[in-house]
Amino acid sequence: MKNLNVCFVGCGEHANRFIYPALKSVEGVTLQAIAVLPKDNPALCAKHCGAQRAYDDFRNMITAEKPDAGLIVGPPQLHYDAGMYCLEKGIPFFIEKPMGKNLEQASSMTKKARETQGFGQVGFMMRHSAVKKKIDTVMESRNTGEILYGTVRYLTSGPYRSDEIYGMPGTDDLSYLWRYLMIQAVHPVNLAASFLGKIVKIDPEVIWNGENIVVEIRLKDENGRLFRILLHTLVSPGYGNLQFGLDLYFADRSMIFTDAFHSLNYFPPEKSSNGNCEHWQFATFGDNSIKMGYGGEIAYFIDSVRKNGQTPNLTTLEDGLKTMEILDTVYNIIKKRT
């Protein structure tokens, strides 16, 4: 197995909690260098993360180190700037969601990837979670057929209206909506769209309630399949991300219900002899990084770099663009109504 030399852009909370640990768990990878802003003390960050060298500018780092791959975790503008530079230099890269601060940037990045035949991966970790992989296994082994209808719930403690974060300012209704779509809604929307074909109808509703927001998005694809996405921040900060779950209904009358990233119940088309569903649960002492998908997405990225290719539509830039198009449509529909 070829050893890969990688460079990392960013050293914030999300990177340290999830992405650096996931990268360390992958065999045959050397963290050559990291790049952070001068105010964040590059040398100290490099020591903390186990990087061999430190830079205060990602362009200088990528030019000097010529890595096999890059990982980029920060605010949306950084994802776009560093991602575009990697494409320019022919470096495969992983970026956290979203791909940029707006649809224009996501489109520009995807276009450049097509032109340069480069590739990037977007950090939609739900698609690499243990429960999503189990869903895929059940659908294939049980021959469930297509999904007729699905719902996803994602109820979170923030961002609240006053949380002007990720370089996305503004506390007015529309600024708050776009920030919420980019930071939180992007995950369940990407997950829901992965079960559908070409989206032909997007029907959103939004309620602003002081510091909070409630968003419902209904998607319909060209084959008439439907998916409902419910999101809101009506959760106290102390609870964290309170609820995530999927309900899936299939053409053969079977059903799947998930409880967060923890478990899955499969109900076959006909009642079994003992009347019970089939239950799967992630190991109590299992690796949370694998359970939630962070370990899976980074392992998949490194494997894609080694193979010099990606599985179509699995958290690729094209897949990320599809999600950004949905979110942009949601925003513009609500903007016209406001």
C-alpha positions as a Markdown table, in Angstrom:
| # | Residue | x | y | z |
|---|---|---|---|---|
| 1 | Met | 0.0 | 0.0 | 0.0 |
| 2 | Lys | 1.4 | 3.3 | -1.1 |
| 3 | Asn | 2.0 | 5.8 | 1.7 |
| 4 | Leu | 0.2 | 9.2 | 1.1 |
| 5 | Asn | 1.5 | 12.6 | 2.1 |
| 6 | Val | -1.3 | 14.9 | 3.0 |
| 7 | Cys | -1.6 | 18.6 | 4.0 |
| 8 | Phe | -4.4 | 20.0 | 6.1 |
| 9 | Val | -5.9 | 23.5 | 6.0 |
| 10 | Gly | -7.5 | 24.5 | 9.3 |
| 11 | Cys | -7.2 | 23.6 | 12.9 |
| 12 | Gly | -10.6 | 24.7 | 14.5 |
| 13 | Glu | -13.0 | 22.9 | 16.8 |
| 14 | His | -14.6 | 20.7 | 14.1 |
| 15 | Ala | -11.3 | 19.7 | 12.6 |
| 16 | Asn | -9.9 | 18.8 | 16.0 |
| 17 | Arg | -13.0 | 16.9 | 17.3 |
| 18 | Phe | -13.7 | 14.9 | 14.2 |
| 19 | Ile | -11.5 | 15.2 | 11.1 |
| 20 | Tyr | -7.9 | 15.0 | 12.6 |
| 21 | Pro | -8.8 | 11.9 | 14.7 |
| 22 | Ala | -10.4 | 10.3 | 11.7 |
| 23 | Leu | -7.3 | 11.0 | 9.6 |
| 24 | Lys | -5.0 | 9.5 | 12.2 |
| 25 | Ser | -7.0 | 6.3 | 12.2 |
| 26 | Val | -6.3 | 5.7 | 8.5 |
| 27 | Glu | -3.1 | 3.6 | 7.8 |
| 28 | Gly | -0.4 | 4.7 | 5.4 |
| 29 | Val | -1.0 | 8.4 | 5.7 |
| 30 | Thr | 1.6 | 11.0 | 6.8 |
| 31 | Leu | 0.5 | 14.5 | 7.8 |
| 32 | Gln | 3.2 | 16.6 | 6.1 |
| 33 | Ala | 2.0 | 20.0 | 7.1 |
| 34 | Ile | -0.9 | 22.2 | 8.2 |
| 35 | Ala | -1.8 | 25.8 | 7.4 |
| 36 | Val | -3.6 | 28.1 | 9.8 |
| 37 | Leu | -3.8 | 31.9 | 10.1 |
| 38 | Pro | -0.9 | 33.6 | 11.9 |
| 39 | Lys | -3.1 | 34.5 | 14.8 |
| 40 | Asp | -3.8 | 30.8 | 15.5 |
| 41 | Asn | -0.1 | 30.0 | 16.1 |
| 42 | Pro | 0.8 | 27.6 | 13.2 |
| 43 | Ala | 3.7 | 26.0 | 15.0 |
| 44 | Leu | 1.6 | 25.2 | 18.1 |
| 45 | Cys | -1.2 | 23.8 | 15.9 |
| 46 | Ala | 1.3 | 21.6 | 14.0 |
| 47 | Lys | 2.6 | 20.2 | 17.3 |
| 48 | His | -0.9 | 19.6 | 18.6 |
| 49 | Cys | -2.0 | 17.8 | 15.4 |
| 50 | Gly | 1.2 | 15.9 | 14.8 |
| 51 | Ala | 2.1 | 17.6 | 11.5 |
| 52 | Gln | 5.7 | 17.8 | 10.5 |
| 53 | Arg | 5.6 | 21.4 | 9.4 |
| 54 | Ala | 3.5 | 24.5 | 9.7 |
| 55 | Tyr | 2.5 | 27.4 | 7.4 |
| 56 | Asp | 0.4 | 30.5 | 7.8 |
| 57 | Asp | -0.8 | 30.4 | 4.1 |
| 58 | Phe | -2.3 | 27.4 | 2.4 |
| 59 | Arg | -1.0 | 28.4 | -1.0 |
| 60 | Asn | 2.6 | 28.5 | 0.2 |
| 61 | Met | 2.1 | 25.1 | 1.9 |
| 62 | Ile | 0.5 | 23.4 | -1.1 |
| 63 | Thr | 3.1 | 24.8 | -3.5 |
| 64 | Ala | 6.1 | 23.9 | -1.3 |
| 65 | Glu | 4.9 | 20.5 | -0.1 |
| 66 | Lys | 3.3 | 19.2 | -3.3 |
| 67 | Pro | 1.1 | 16.7 | -1.3 |
| 68 | Asp | -0.8 | 13.7 | -2.6 |
| 69 | Ala | -4.0 | 15.1 | -1.2 |
| 70 | Gly | -5.3 | 18.0 | 0.9 |
| 71 | Leu | -8.0 | 18.3 | 3.6 |
| 72 | Ile | -9.8 | 21.6 | 4.2 |
| 73 | Val | -11.9 | 22.4 | 7.2 |
| 74 | Gly | -13.0 | 25.9 | 8.0 |
| 75 | Pro | -15.6 | 28.6 | 7.0 |
| 76 | Pro | -17.3 | 28.3 | 3.6 |
| 77 | Gln | -15.1 | 30.9 | 1.9 |
| 78 | Leu | -12.0 | 28.9 | 2.9 |
| 79 | His | -13.5 | 25.8 | 1.4 |
| 80 | Tyr | -13.9 | 27.5 | -1.9 |
| 81 | Asp | -10.6 | 29.3 | -2.0 |
| 82 | Ala | -8.4 | 26.4 | -0.9 |
| 83 | Gly | -10.5 | 23.9 | -3.0 |
| 84 | Met | -10.0 | 26.0 | -6.1 |
| 85 | Tyr | -6.3 | 26.2 | -5.5 |
| 86 | Cys | -6.0 | 22.5 | -5.1 |
| 87 | Leu | -7.8 | 22.0 | -8.4 |
| 88 | Glu | -5.4 | 24.5 | -10.0 |
| 89 | Lys | -2.5 | 22.5 | -8.7 |
| 90 | Gly | -3.9 | 19.1 | -9.5 |
| 91 | Ile | -4.3 | 18.0 | -5.8 |
| 92 | Pro | -7.3 | 15.8 | -4.8 |
| 93 | Phe | -9.0 | 17.4 | -1.8 |
| 94 | Phe | -11.6 | 16.9 | 0.9 |
| 95 | Ile | -13.6 | 19.9 | 2.0 |
| 96 | Glu | -16.1 | 20.2 | 4.8 |
| 97 | Lys | -19.6 | 21.3 | 3.8 |
| 98 | Pro | -20.7 | 23.6 | 2.3 |
| 99 | Met | -18.6 | 23.9 | -0.8 |
| 100 | Gly | -18.7 | 27.7 | -0.7 |
| 101 | Lys | -20.7 | 30.5 | 0.6 |
| 102 | Asn | -23.3 | 30.4 | -2.2 |
| 103 | Leu | -24.4 | 28.5 | -5.3 |
| 104 | Glu | -22.2 | 30.6 | -7.6 |
| 105 | Gln | -19.0 | 29.4 | -5.8 |
| 106 | Ala | -20.2 | 25.7 | -5.8 |
| 107 | Ser | -20.9 | 25.9 | -9.5 |
| 108 | Ser | -17.6 | 27.5 | -10.2 |
| 109 | Met | -15.7 | 24.8 | -8.3 |
| 110 | Thr | -17.6 | 22.0 | -10.0 |
| 111 | Lys | -17.0 | 23.5 | -13.4 |
| 112 | Lys | -13.2 | 23.8 | -12.7 |
| 113 | Ala | -13.1 | 20.2 | -11.6 |
| 114 | Arg | -14.7 | 19.1 | -14.9 |
| 115 | Glu | -12.3 | 21.2 | -16.9 |
| 116 | Thr | -9.2 | 20.0 | -15.0 |
| 117 | Gln | -10.5 | 16.4 | -14.5 |
| 118 | Gly | -9.6 | 16.9 | -10.8 |
| 119 | Phe | -11.7 | 15.7 | -7.9 |
| 120 | Gly | -12.9 | 16.8 | -4.5 |
| 121 | Gln | -15.0 | 15.3 | -1.8 |
| 122 | Val | -17.5 | 17.2 | 0.3 |
| 123 | Gly | -17.9 | 16.3 | 4.0 |
| 124 | Phe | -21.4 | 14.9 | 4.1 |
| 125 | Met | -20.6 | 12.4 | 6.8 |
| 126 | Met | -24.2 | 11.1 | 7.2 |
| 127 | Arg | -23.7 | 9.3 | 3.8 |
| 128 | His | -20.8 | 7.4 | 5.3 |
| 129 | Ser | -22.3 | 6.6 | 8.7 |
| 130 | Ala | -22.8 | 3.1 | 9.9 |
| 131 | Val | -26.6 | 3.4 | 9.9 |
| 132 | Lys | -26.6 | 4.6 | 6.2 |
| 133 | Lys | -24.4 | 1.7 | 5.2 |
| 134 | Lys | -26.8 | -0.7 | 7.0 |
| 135 | Ile | -29.7 | 0.9 | 5.1 |
| 136 | Asp | -27.9 | 0.2 | 1.8 |
| 137 | Thr | -27.2 | -3.4 | 2.8 |
| 138 | Val | -30.9 | -4.0 | 3.8 |
| 139 | Met | -32.2 | -2.4 | 0.6 |
| 140 | Glu | -29.9 | -4.6 | -1.5 |
| 141 | Ser | -30.2 | -7.9 | 0.4 |
| 142 | Arg | -34.0 | -7.6 | 0.8 |
| 143 | Asn | -34.6 | -6.3 | -2.7 |
| 144 | Thr | -36.9 | -3.6 | -1.3 |
| 145 | Gly | -37.2 | -1.8 | -4.6 |
| 146 | Glu | -37.4 | 2.0 | -4.9 |
| 147 | Ile | -38.3 | 4.3 | -2.1 |
| 148 | Leu | -41.8 | 5.7 | -2.4 |
| 149 | Tyr | -41.7 | 8.1 | 0.5 |
| 150 | Gly | -39.3 | 9.2 | 3.1 |
| 151 | Thr | -38.8 | 11.6 | 6.0 |
| 152 | Val | -35.8 | 12.9 | 7.8 |
| 153 | Arg | -35.8 | 14.8 | 11.1 |
| 154 | Tyr | -32.9 | 16.9 | 12.2 |
| 155 | Leu | -33.5 | 19.0 | 15.3 |
| 156 | Thr | -30.5 | 21.0 | 16.5 |
| 157 | Ser | -29.4 | 23.4 | 19.2 |
| 158 | Gly | -28.4 | 26.2 | 16.8 |
| 159 | Pro | -27.2 | 28.0 | 15.0 |
| 160 | Tyr | -29.6 | 30.6 | 16.5 |
| 161 | Arg | -30.3 | 34.0 | 14.9 |
| 162 | Ser | -27.6 | 35.8 | 16.9 |
| 163 | Asp | -24.9 | 33.2 | 16.0 |
| 164 | Glu | -23.2 | 35.1 | 13.2 |
| 165 | Ile | -20.6 | 32.4 | 12.5 |
| 166 | Tyr | -18.7 | 30.8 | 9.7 |
| 167 | Gly | -18.1 | 34.2 | 8.0 |
| 168 | Met | -21.8 | 34.5 | 7.3 |
| 169 | Pro | -23.1 | 37.7 | 9.0 |
| 170 | Gly | -26.6 | 39.1 | 9.4 |
| 171 | Thr | -29.4 | 38.6 | 11.8 |
| 172 | Asp | -32.3 | 39.6 | 9.5 |
| 173 | Asp | -34.7 | 36.8 | 8.5 |
| 174 | Leu | -33.1 | 35.9 | 5.2 |
| 175 | Ser | -29.5 | 36.1 | 6.3 |
| 176 | Tyr | -30.4 | 33.8 | 9.2 |
| 177 | Leu | -32.2 | 31.4 | 6.8 |
| 178 | Trp | -29.2 | 31.2 | 4.5 |
| 179 | Arg | -26.8 | 30.6 | 7.3 |
| 180 | Tyr | -29.0 | 27.9 | 8.7 |
| 181 | Leu | -29.3 | 26.2 | 5.3 |
| 182 | Met | -25.6 | 26.2 | 4.8 |
| 183 | Ile | -24.6 | 25.1 | 8.3 |
| 184 | Gln | -27.3 | 22.6 | 9.3 |
| 185 | Ala | -29.9 | 21.9 | 6.6 |
| 186 | Val | -27.1 | 20.9 | 4.1 |
| 187 | His | -26.6 | 17.5 | 5.8 |
| 188 | Pro | -30.2 | 16.1 | 5.9 |
| 189 | Val | -31.0 | 17.7 | 2.5 |
| 190 | Asn | -28.0 | 15.9 | 0.9 |
| 191 | Leu | -29.0 | 12.6 | 2.6 |
| 192 | Ala | -32.7 | 12.9 | 1.4 |
| 193 | Ala | -31.7 | 13.7 | -2.1 |
| 194 | Ser | -29.4 | 10.7 | -2.2 |
| 195 | Phe | -32.5 | 8.5 | -2.2 |
| 196 | Leu | -34.2 | 10.4 | -5.1 |
| 197 | Gly | -33.6 | 10.8 | -8.8 |
| 198 | Lys | -33.7 | 14.2 | -10.6 |
| 199 | Ile | -35.5 | 16.7 | -8.4 |
| 200 | Val | -38.5 | 18.3 | -10.2 |
| 201 | Lys | -40.3 | 20.0 | -7.3 |
| 202 | Ile | -39.1 | 21.8 | -4.2 |
| 203 | Asp | -41.7 | 23.1 | -1.7 |
| 204 | Pro | -40.3 | 24.8 | 1.4 |
| 205 | Glu | -41.9 | 26.4 | 4.4 |
| 206 | Val | -40.2 | 28.5 | 7.1 |
| 207 | Ile | -41.2 | 29.9 | 10.5 |
| 208 | Trp | -39.0 | 32.4 | 12.2 |
| 209 | Asn | -39.5 | 32.5 | 16.0 |
| 210 | Gly | -37.2 | 35.0 | 17.7 |
| 211 | Glu | -33.8 | 33.3 | 18.0 |
| 212 | Asn | -35.1 | 30.1 | 16.4 |
| 213 | Ile | -36.1 | 28.8 | 13.0 |
| 214 | Val | -38.3 | 26.0 | 11.7 |
| 215 | Val | -37.7 | 24.7 | 8.1 |
| 216 | Glu | -39.7 | 22.1 | 6.3 |
| 217 | Ile | -38.7 | 21.1 | 2.8 |
| 218 | Arg | -40.6 | 18.7 | 0.5 |
| 219 | Leu | -38.8 | 17.2 | -2.5 |
| 220 | Lys | -40.3 | 15.3 | -5.4 |
| 221 | Asp | -38.3 | 13.5 | -8.1 |
| 222 | Glu | -39.1 | 12.8 | -11.7 |
| 223 | Asn | -40.5 | 9.4 | -10.8 |
| 224 | Gly | -43.0 | 10.9 | -8.3 |
| 225 | Arg | -41.1 | 9.8 | -5.2 |
| 226 | Leu | -41.4 | 12.1 | -2.2 |
| 227 | Phe | -39.2 | 13.1 | 0.7 |
| 228 | Arg | -40.0 | 15.4 | 3.6 |
| 229 | Ile | -37.2 | 17.1 | 5.6 |
| 230 | Leu | -38.0 | 18.7 | 9.0 |
| 231 | Leu | -35.4 | 20.9 | 10.7 |
| 232 | His | -35.5 | 23.3 | 13.5 |
| 233 | Thr | -33.5 | 25.0 | 16.3 |
| 234 | Leu | -36.2 | 24.7 | 19.0 |
| 235 | Val | -33.7 | 22.9 | 21.1 |
| 236 | Ser | -32.0 | 24.2 | 24.2 |
| 237 | Pro | -28.2 | 24.6 | 23.8 |
| 238 | Gly | -27.7 | 22.1 | 26.6 |
| 239 | Tyr | -29.3 | 19.3 | 24.6 |
| 240 | Gly | -27.0 | 19.4 | 21.6 |
| 241 | Asn | -28.4 | 17.9 | 18.4 |
| 242 | Leu | -31.4 | 16.4 | 19.9 |
| 243 | Gln | -32.9 | 14.3 | 17.2 |
| 244 | Phe | -31.9 | 12.8 | 13.9 |
| 245 | Gly | -33.9 | 10.0 | 12.2 |
| 246 | Leu | -35.1 | 8.5 | 8.9 |
| 247 | Asp | -38.4 | 6.9 | 8.0 |
| 248 | Leu | -38.3 | 5.1 | 4.7 |
| 249 | Tyr | -41.2 | 3.4 | 2.9 |
| 250 | Phe | -40.6 | 1.1 | 0.0 |
| 251 | Ala | -42.5 | -0.1 | -3.1 |
| 252 | Asp | -42.6 | -3.7 | -1.7 |
| 253 | Arg | -44.4 | -2.4 | 1.5 |
| 254 | Ser | -41.3 | -2.8 | 3.7 |
| 255 | Met | -40.3 | 0.0 | 6.0 |
| 256 | Ile | -37.1 | 1.2 | 7.7 |
| 257 | Phe | -37.0 | 3.4 | 10.8 |
| 258 | Thr | -33.7 | 4.7 | 12.2 |
| 259 | Asp | -32.9 | 6.2 | 15.6 |
| 260 | Ala | -30.2 | 8.8 | 15.2 |
| 261 | Phe | -26.9 | 7.0 | 14.3 |
| 262 | His | -27.6 | 4.3 | 16.8 |
| 263 | Ser | -30.1 | 1.8 | 15.5 |
| 264 | Leu | -32.3 | 0.6 | 12.7 |
| 265 | Asn | -35.6 | -1.3 | 12.5 |
| 266 | Tyr | -36.6 | -3.1 | 9.3 |
| 267 | Phe | -40.2 | -4.2 | 8.8 |
| 268 | Pro | -40.6 | -6.7 | 6.0 |
| 269 | Pro | -43.6 | -6.7 | 3.6 |
| 270 | Glu | -45.2 | -9.5 | 5.5 |
| 271 | Lys | -45.4 | -10.1 | 9.2 |
| 272 | Ser | -42.8 | -12.7 | 10.4 |
| 273 | Ser | -43.8 | -15.7 | 12.4 |
| 274 | Asn | -42.9 | -14.1 | 15.7 |
| 275 | Gly | -44.4 | -10.7 | 14.6 |
| 276 | Asn | -41.1 | -8.8 | 15.2 |
| 277 | Cys | -39.2 | -6.5 | 13.1 |
| 278 | Glu | -35.5 | -7.0 | 12.4 |
| 279 | His | -33.4 | -4.8 | 14.7 |
| 280 | Trp | -29.8 | -3.6 | 14.2 |
| 281 | Gln | -27.8 | -1.5 | 16.7 |
| 282 | Phe | -24.4 | 0.0 | 16.6 |
| 283 | Ala | -22.1 | -1.6 | 19.1 |
| 284 | Thr | -22.4 | 0.1 | 22.5 |
| 285 | Phe | -18.6 | 0.5 | 22.8 |
| 286 | Gly | -18.1 | 1.1 | 19.1 |
| 287 | Asp | -16.1 | 3.9 | 17.6 |
| 288 | Asn | -18.3 | 7.1 | 17.4 |
| 289 | Ser | -16.2 | 8.3 | 14.5 |
| 290 | Ile | -17.3 | 5.2 | 12.5 |
| 291 | Lys | -20.9 | 5.4 | 13.8 |
| 292 | Met | -21.4 | 9.0 | 12.8 |
| 293 | Gly | -19.5 | 8.8 | 9.5 |
| 294 | Tyr | -16.4 | 10.9 | 10.0 |
| 295 | Gly | -14.1 | 7.9 | 10.0 |
| 296 | Gly | -15.9 | 6.4 | 7.0 |
| 297 | Glu | -15.7 | 9.6 | 4.9 |
| 298 | Ile | -12.0 | 10.2 | 5.5 |
| 299 | Ala | -11.2 | 6.5 | 4.9 |
| 300 | Tyr | -13.2 | 6.7 | 1.7 |
| 301 | Phe | -11.4 | 9.9 | 0.6 |
| 302 | Ile | -8.0 | 8.4 | 1.1 |
| 303 | Asp | -9.0 | 5.2 | -0.7 |
| 304 | Ser | -10.3 | 7.3 | -3.6 |
| 305 | Val | -7.0 | 9.2 | -3.8 |
| 306 | Arg | -5.1 | 5.8 | -3.9 |
| 307 | Lys | -7.4 | 4.6 | -6.7 |
| 308 | Asn | -7.4 | 7.9 | -8.5 |
| 309 | Gly | -11.2 | 7.9 | -8.7 |
| 310 | Gln | -14.5 | 8.2 | -6.9 |
| 311 | Thr | -17.8 | 6.4 | -6.8 |
| 312 | Pro | -20.2 | 8.5 | -8.8 |
| 313 | Asn | -22.7 | 10.6 | -6.7 |
| 314 | Leu | -21.2 | 9.6 | -3.4 |
| 315 | Thr | -20.3 | 13.0 | -1.8 |
| 316 | Thr | -18.5 | 14.2 | -4.9 |
| 317 | Leu | -18.5 | 17.8 | -6.0 |
| 318 | Glu | -21.3 | 17.1 | -8.4 |
| 319 | Asp | -23.3 | 15.6 | -5.6 |
| 320 | Gly | -22.5 | 18.7 | -3.5 |
| 321 | Leu | -23.6 | 21.0 | -6.3 |
| 322 | Lys | -27.0 | 19.2 | -6.4 |
| 323 | Thr | -27.5 | 19.9 | -2.7 |
| 324 | Met | -26.5 | 23.6 | -3.1 |
| 325 | Glu | -29.0 | 23.9 | -6.0 |
| 326 | Ile | -31.8 | 22.6 | -3.7 |
| 327 | Leu | -30.8 | 25.0 | -0.9 |
| 328 | Asp | -30.5 | 27.9 | -3.3 |
| 329 | Thr | -34.0 | 27.2 | -4.6 |
| 330 | Val | -35.4 | 27.0 | -1.1 |
| 331 | Tyr | -33.9 | 30.4 | -0.2 |
| 332 | Asn | -35.2 | 32.1 | -3.3 |
| 333 | Ile | -38.7 | 30.7 | -2.9 |
| 334 | Ile | -38.9 | 32.0 | 0.6 |
| 335 | Lys | -37.3 | 35.3 | -0.4 |
| 336 | Lys | -40.0 | 35.9 | -3.0 |
| 337 | Arg | -42.7 | 35.2 | -0.4 |
| 338 | Thr | -41.1 | 37.5 | 2.2 |
